[in-house]
Amino acid sequence: MVQRTKIRSVIRVVLSAFIPLLVTACGPSVVTQSEQQKQPARETSITPLLGAQKVAPPPPKPAVPSPPARTTPASYYEPVGPFFFWVETLTSANPSKYGVMSTVPCVQSGVFKRGMRLVFRYEILDISTGKRVTDKDGATTKVRLQHGEELTARWLIRGSVNALPDSAWMWDVAWDIPPDYPVGSLDYTITVSTKDGRTGTFIPPIQKTVTSDTRIRIVD
């Protein structure tokens, strides 16, 4: 009996020694405010891309009279053809002869700096046959600029020598804008002449208002 009492006393002593260790290991860690300030902030992989802030609402717009009624010109109801044009103007991936190159090459643009290379790239569809007009048809096509200069386009694959096999083929011609060319809007037309004597002219559709003009712009 005495021996059992001694064993129980020993167990109590052992347990009382381990209890503080168990509390420390399993309980929450306590960090003081000063220690938190010393710890570096954790980096996050989330970058905020969009924010909003409270601002004063805009003032009400003044009342303006209704615009006059517009009448569609009769020419818009006439048959078109015999050709359909799809046209884009782009920056070049190569420098011009004046040593000026776009910082963002080979993208659609309507604004070009003097000295840059302006690229006209387009397709022509024969409405009567539903086929593309290509160099195989013996056709010739030119871009005529507002000062009278004419640029003869070539039938080329997009990307030139670096093009992949499935790259598109289109008519292509470039113009190096003279460094002293007048700034402002640039007018141009595209003409096509086929082997059988048919011709067609493309005039870019534009928007004109008192404050805006969608024609190509040459800037300094």
Contacts in CASP RR format, 6 or more apart in sequence:
PFRMAT RR
TARGET T0000
AUTHOR 0000-0000-0000
METHOD contacts of the structure
MODEL  1
MVQRTKIRSVIRVVLSAFIPLLVTACGPSVVTQSEQQKQPARETSITPLL
GAQKVAPPPPKPAVPSPPARTTPASYYEPVGPFFFWVETLTSANPSKYGV
MSTVPCVQSGVFKRGMRLVFRYEILDISTGKRVTDKDGATTKVRLQHGEE
LTARWLIRGSVNALPDSAWMWDVAWDIPPDYPVGSLDYTITVSTKDGRTG
TFIPPIQKTVTSDTRIRIVD
31 39 0 8 1.000
80 127 0 8 1.000
81 127 0 8 1.000
81 200 0 8 1.000
82 126 0 8 1.000
82 127 0 8 1.000
82 128 0 8 1.000
82 198 0 8 1.000
82 200 0 8 1.000
83 124 0 8 1.000
83 125 0 8 1.000
83 126 0 8 1.000
83 127 0 8 1.000
83 133 0 8 1.000
83 192 0 8 1.000
83 198 0 8 1.000
83 200 0 8 1.000
83 202 0 8 1.000
84 124 0 8 1.000
84 125 0 8 1.000
84 127 0 8 1.000
85 122 0 8 1.000
85 123 0 8 1.000
85 124 0 8 1.000
85 125 0 8 1.000
85 190 0 8 1.000
85 202 0 8 1.000
86 122 0 8 1.000
86 123 0 8 1.000
86 125 0 8 1.000
87 120 0 8 1.000
87 121 0 8 1.000
87 122 0 8 1.000
87 190 0 8 1.000
87 202 0 8 1.000
87 204 0 8 1.000
88 108 0 8 1.000
88 120 0 8 1.000
88 121 0 8 1.000
88 122 0 8 1.000
89 108 0 8 1.000
89 109 0 8 1.000
89 110 0 8 1.000
89 118 0 8 1.000
89 119 0 8 1.000
89 120 0 8 1.000
89 121 0 8 1.000
89 216 0 8 1.000
90 106 0 8 1.000
90 107 0 8 1.000
90 108 0 8 1.000
90 109 0 8 1.000
90 118 0 8 1.000
90 119 0 8 1.000
90 121 0 8 1.000
91 102 0 8 1.000
91 104 0 8 1.000
91 105 0 8 1.000
91 106 0 8 1.000
91 107 0 8 1.000
91 109 0 8 1.000
91 112 0 8 1.000
91 116 0 8 1.000
91 117 0 8 1.000
91 118 0 8 1.000
91 119 0 8 1.000
92 101 0 8 1.000
92 102 0 8 1.000
92 105 0 8 1.000
92 106 0 8 1.000
92 116 0 8 1.000
92 117 0 8 1.000
92 118 0 8 1.000
92 119 0 8 1.000
92 174 0 8 1.000
93 105 0 8 1.000
93 106 0 8 1.000
93 159 0 8 1.000
94 101 0 8 1.000
94 105 0 8 1.000
94 117 0 8 1.000
95 101 0 8 1.000
95 117 0 8 1.000
96 115 0 8 1.000
96 116 0 8 1.000
96 117 0 8 1.000
96 176 0 8 1.000
96 177 0 8 1.000
97 176 0 8 1.000
98 115 0 8 1.000
98 176 0 8 1.000
98 178 0 8 1.000
98 179 0 8 1.000
99 115 0 8 1.000
100 113 0 8 1.000
100 114 0 8 1.000
100 115 0 8 1.000
100 116 0 8 1.000
100 117 0 8 1.000
100 179 0 8 1.000
101 116 0 8 1.000
101 117 0 8 1.000
102 109 0 8 1.000
102 113 0 8 1.000
102 116 0 8 1.000
102 117 0 8 1.000
110 216 0 8 1.000
110 217 0 8 1.000
111 216 0 8 1.000
111 217 0 8 1.000
111 219 0 8 1.000
112 118 0 8 1.000
112 177 0 8 1.000
112 216 0 8 1.000
112 217 0 8 1.000
112 218 0 8 1.000
112 219 0 8 1.000
113 177 0 8 1.000
113 218 0 8 1.000
113 219 0 8 1.000
113 220 0 8 1.000
114 177 0 8 1.000
114 178 0 8 1.000
114 179 0 8 1.000
114 180 0 8 1.000
114 181 0 8 1.000
114 183 0 8 1.000
114 218 0 8 1.000
114 219 0 8 1.000
114 220 0 8 1.000
115 176 0 8 1.000
115 177 0 8 1.000
115 178 0 8 1.000
115 179 0 8 1.000
115 181 0 8 1.000
116 176 0 8 1.000
116 177 0 8 1.000
117 174 0 8 1.000
117 175 0 8 1.000
117 176 0 8 1.000
117 177 0 8 1.000
118 174 0 8 1.000
118 175 0 8 1.000
118 176 0 8 1.000
118 177 0 8 1.000
118 216 0 8 1.000
119 172 0 8 1.000
119 173 0 8 1.000
119 174 0 8 1.000
120 143 0 8 1.000
120 151 0 8 1.000
120 153 0 8 1.000
120 171 0 8 1.000
120 172 0 8 1.000
120 173 0 8 1.000
120 174 0 8 1.000
120 175 0 8 1.000
120 188 0 8 1.000
120 190 0 8 1.000
121 158 0 8 1.000
121 170 0 8 1.000
121 171 0 8 1.000
121 172 0 8 1.000
122 153 0 8 1.000
122 170 0 8 1.000
122 171 0 8 1.000
122 190 0 8 1.000
122 202 0 8 1.000
123 132 0 8 1.000
123 170 0 8 1.000
123 171 0 8 1.000
124 132 0 8 1.000
124 133 0 8 1.000
124 139 0 8 1.000
124 141 0 8 1.000
124 171 0 8 1.000
124 192 0 8 1.000
125 131 0 8 1.000
125 132 0 8 1.000
125 133 0 8 1.000
126 132 0 8 1.000
126 133 0 8 1.000
126 194 0 8 1.000
133 139 0 8 1.000
133 141 0 8 1.000
133 192 0 8 1.000
133 194 0 8 1.000
134 155 0 8 1.000
134 169 0 8 1.000
135 154 0 8 1.000
135 155 0 8 1.000
137 194 0 8 1.000
137 195 0 8 1.000
138 194 0 8 1.000
138 195 0 8 1.000
139 192 0 8 1.000
139 193 0 8 1.000
139 194 0 8 1.000
139 195 0 8 1.000
140 152 0 8 1.000
140 192 0 8 1.000
140 193 0 8 1.000
141 152 0 8 1.000
141 153 0 8 1.000
141 171 0 8 1.000
141 190 0 8 1.000
141 191 0 8 1.000
141 192 0 8 1.000
141 193 0 8 1.000
142 150 0 8 1.000
142 151 0 8 1.000
142 152 0 8 1.000
142 153 0 8 1.000
142 190 0 8 1.000
142 191 0 8 1.000
143 150 0 8 1.000
143 151 0 8 1.000
143 153 0 8 1.000
143 173 0 8 1.000
143 175 0 8 1.000
143 188 0 8 1.000
143 189 0 8 1.000
143 190 0 8 1.000
144 150 0 8 1.000
144 151 0 8 1.000
144 188 0 8 1.000
144 189 0 8 1.000
144 190 0 8 1.000
144 191 0 8 1.000
145 151 0 8 1.000
145 175 0 8 1.000
145 186 0 8 1.000
145 187 0 8 1.000
145 188 0 8 1.000
146 186 0 8 1.000
146 187 0 8 1.000
146 188 0 8 1.000
149 175 0 8 1.000
151 173 0 8 1.000
151 174 0 8 1.000
151 175 0 8 1.000
152 173 0 8 1.000
153 171 0 8 1.000
153 172 0 8 1.000
153 173 0 8 1.000
154 171 0 8 1.000
154 172 0 8 1.000
154 173 0 8 1.000
155 169 0 8 1.000
155 170 0 8 1.000
155 171 0 8 1.000
155 172 0 8 1.000
156 169 0 8 1.000
156 170 0 8 1.000
156 171 0 8 1.000
156 172 0 8 1.000
157 163 0 8 1.000
157 167 0 8 1.000
157 168 0 8 1.000
157 169 0 8 1.000
158 167 0 8 1.000
158 168 0 8 1.000
158 169 0 8 1.000
158 170 0 8 1.000
158 172 0 8 1.000
159 167 0 8 1.000
177 218 0 8 1.000
181 218 0 8 1.000
182 218 0 8 1.000
183 217 0 8 1.000
183 218 0 8 1.000
183 219 0 8 1.000
183 220 0 8 1.000
184 217 0 8 1.000
184 218 0 8 1.000
184 219 0 8 1.000
185 213 0 8 1.000
185 215 0 8 1.000
185 216 0 8 1.000
185 217 0 8 1.000
185 218 0 8 1.000
186 215 0 8 1.000
186 216 0 8 1.000
186 217 0 8 1.000
186 218 0 8 1.000
187 215 0 8 1.000
188 204 0 8 1.000
188 216 0 8 1.000
189 201 0 8 1.000
189 202 0 8 1.000
189 203 0 8 1.000
189 204 0 8 1.000
190 201 0 8 1.000
190 202 0 8 1.000
191 199 0 8 1.000
191 200 0 8 1.000
191 201 0 8 1.000
191 202 0 8 1.000
192 199 0 8 1.000
192 200 0 8 1.000
192 201 0 8 1.000
193 199 0 8 1.000
193 200 0 8 1.000
204 215 0 8 1.000
206 213 0 8 1.000
206 214 0 8 1.000
206 215 0 8 1.000
207 213 0 8 1.000
207 214 0 8 1.000
208 214 0 8 1.000
END
